[in-house]
Amino acid sequence: MQSSNQLQDMLHSINRKSYPAYKSLKGAYQFKKYVLSIEHVQGDPFASPSHVSVKISHREAGFPAEYYKDKLTRITLADYLTRRFEQQVNRYTFRAKGSGKSGLISVTRCGQEVLERTACEITDQGIIARFFVGFPANGRTINAGELEKIFFEFLPVCVEKAFVYRNLSGKDLENTIFLAEDQAYIREELKKRSLVAFVNDGAILPRESGISSKPMKGSVTFSSPESLRVTMALPHKGKITGMGIPKGITLIVGGGYHGKSTLLNALELGVYNHIQGDGREYVITDSTAQKLRSEDGRFVKDVDISLFINDLPNKKDTTCFSTEDASGSTSQAAGIVEGIESGSKAFLLDEDTSATNFMVRDAFMQQVISREKEPITPFLERVRDLYKKEGISTILVAGSSGAFFHIADTVIQMDNYMPVDITEKVRELCRDYPLNENMAAGFKAPQSHRIMSKNMPLIGSKKAYYGHSKAQDKPERLKVKVHGRDGFSIGKQEVDLRYVEQLIDSEQTGALGALLKYAVEKLIDGKRTLPEIVELLCSKLEKEGLSFLSEGYTSCGYAVPRRQEVYACFNRYRRP
């Protein structure tokens, strides 16, 4: 390891040289309170910025040990510090001048949810912060003086104000850690009390706009109905009341614009912890809950959809079904089966984004089109067995069909954003409108032995480009390009994740791309099943974090996705 003085000397020596001379700076440098590491240097001032990290020891940082005693507190502390670091860095970005990305200092921008990210990591040794710096140049000539400003004037101030405990609000940080521990407590209480979700009294569910996840100002605060109200004694906040949604089948109904989908959106994001001030801090959902919808045109590979679809006119086998272009009903059936495979214990559905013919067939339609002529077994006829035999609860938003009333355990009406428990009222009405008893045949859990195989020729191989073998068909390095939150390309293939609605950050998408790349290059061998591969990856994620994906260094810009989203990504990867 070199000293900061040596870095300064090196900067002076390469000043006004051509841009590639910056690559000589790669390495670690000891500053007064931290170690600065230059991990990767950009090729020119217009390319993606350079990767830089700062390591500060626990002794220098001075945070109380109880704030990083376990995984929960470490992730929470890292998230808090990332937000602080971003605030500081924003004051200095582009203050160093030059062409292209010269002077850029970029740190992960966190949303309302708390995620485990590579941007900041708390280890046993200390704190590692990763970020991007645009190394300054005039044209393609090095401007070392401006980079010296960044490393020796701007960065020390940012590190001091963001990562040293005495310079932070101790009370604010304490409240942040306490909130995370309270959220974890509620998650455990859900299991003990046989609840799927909890929404606290006083929660603010509506969001500012369709493009902002911040709470809406002046909106109605949530108040739970008496019949569903539960009280929890949190370790830090103390007693808190709210609506507990029990396991089973829950129906959310109400008129248009009364808050049905707003409640469902809050529940689907309740799988994540939220920051103080979000309004949904104590909206907690079963961590395995999965939002499902129809996806016209999606890829399906070797999925047993026979639970919902059978006896196709073309005699195609639905116990191992594949299609390049699934219909709405087929895609939704595949999504449910894949959700079972991923270990989800709660399904969240909105009538608006579901395939109508998949969800329900009314009595009139059953009279017109007999069951023998309809390959689709509607979700209505399977939802009870999903709960009884697989332990999977369902929360469904409905606004047009009353068929689900008959099988619902709990019915919540949203009235001007306020929930009303109308379960008993609905049961009385159901006696006057009996359901057609012609229900589906016996329930059989879907079976999965899906083998993941590589594309042939290998994606990115010389054979793929030239049509013949070169260099013994050794594969070239797969390239992953992330397209925001909505998906990524790997080699020549696109992976579309637009309808994976609980994927909430582009850094999660980036991590999914890296995980798939790792699997294609190192795990997919034509023998391992898809669940085996995903479980291997999730086990490594749990033990090592995202560092096992690093190729020489861990890059900033990744966030850990849930197991459900890993499955969703792999299921949408088109393969032979």
HELIX and SHEET records of a PDB file:
HELIX    1   1 SER A    4  ILE A   14  1                                  11    
HELIX    2   2 TYR A   19  LEU A   25  5                                   7    
HELIX    3   3 HIS A   58  ALA A   61  1                                   4    
HELIX    4   4 ALA A   65  TYR A   68  5                                   4    
HELIX    5   5 LYS A   71  VAL A   89  1                                  19    
HELIX    6   6 ALA A  144  LYS A  149  1                                   6    
HELIX    7   7 ILE A  150  PHE A  154  3                                   5    
HELIX    8   8 LEU A  155  PHE A  163  1                                   9    
HELIX    9   9 TYR A  165  ASN A  167  5                                   3    
HELIX   10  10 GLY A  170  LYS A  192  1                                  23    
HELIX   11  11 GLU A  226  LEU A  228  5                                   3    
HELIX   12  12 LYS A  260  GLU A  268  1                                   9    
HELIX   13  13 LEU A  269  VAL A  271  5                                   3    
HELIX   14  14 GLY A  328  GLU A  341  1                                  14    
HELIX   15  15 GLU A  351  THR A  353  5                                   3    
HELIX   16  16 THR A  356  MET A  359  1                                   4    
HELIX   17  17 ALA A  363  VAL A  368  1                                   6    
HELIX   18  18 ARG A  371  LYS A  373  5                                   3    
HELIX   19  19 PHE A  379  GLU A  381  5                                   3    
HELIX   20  20 VAL A  383  GLU A  390  1                                   8    
HELIX   21  21 ALA A  403  ILE A  407  5                                   5    
HELIX   22  22 THR A  423  ASP A  432  1                                  10    
HELIX   23  23 LYS A  462  TYR A  466  1                                   5    
HELIX   24  24 ALA A  471  ASP A  473  5                                   3    
HELIX   25  25 SER A  506  LYS A  522  1                                  17    
HELIX   26  26 LEU A  530  GLU A  544  1                                  15    
HELIX   27  27 GLY A  545  LEU A  549  5                                   5    
HELIX   28  28 ARG A  563  ASN A  571  1                                   9    
SHEET    1   A 6 GLN A   2  SER A   3  0                                        
SHEET    2   A 6 GLY A  27  GLN A  30  1                                        
SHEET    3   A 6 VAL A  35  HIS A  40 -1                                        
SHEET    4   A 6 SER A  50  SER A  57 -1                                        
SHEET    5   A 6 GLY A 126  VAL A 133 -1                                        
SHEET    6   A 6 ILE A 105  SER A 106 -1                                        
SHEET    1   B 6 GLN A   2  SER A   3  0                                        
SHEET    2   B 6 GLY A  27  GLN A  30  1                                        
SHEET    3   B 6 VAL A  35  HIS A  40 -1                                        
SHEET    4   B 6 SER A  50  SER A  57 -1                                        
SHEET    5   B 6 GLY A 126  VAL A 133 -1                                        
SHEET    6   B 6 CYS A 120  ILE A 122 -1                                        
SHEET    1   C 2 GLU A 113  VAL A 114  0                                        
SHEET    2   C 2 ASN A 273  HIS A 274 -1                                        
SHEET    1   D 2 ALA A 137  ASN A 138  0                                        
SHEET    2   D 2 THR A 141  ILE A 142 -1                                        
SHEET    1   E 4 ARG A 229  LEU A 234  0                                        
SHEET    2   E 4 GLY A 238  PRO A 246 -1                                        
SHEET    3   E 4 LEU A 195  ASN A 200 -1                                        
SHEET    4   E 4 ILE A 284  THR A 285 -1                                        
SHEET    1   F 2 ARG A 207  SER A 209  0                                        
SHEET    2   F 2 SER A 212  PRO A 215 -1                                        
SHEET    1   G 6 GLN A 290  LEU A 292  0                                        
SHEET    2   G 6 ALA A 346  ASP A 350  1                                        
SHEET    3   G 6 SER A 393  VAL A 397  1                                        
SHEET    4   G 6 ILE A 249  VAL A 253  1                                        
SHEET    5   G 6 THR A 410  ASP A 415  1                                        
SHEET    6   G 6 MET A 418  ASP A 421 -1                                        
SHEET    1   H 2 VAL A 300  VAL A 303  0                                        
SHEET    2   H 2 PHE A 321  THR A 323 -1                                        
SHEET    1   I 3 VAL A 480  VAL A 482  0                                        
SHEET    2   I 3 GLY A 487  ILE A 490 -1                                        
SHEET    3   I 3 GLN A 493  ASP A 496 -1                                        
END                                                                             
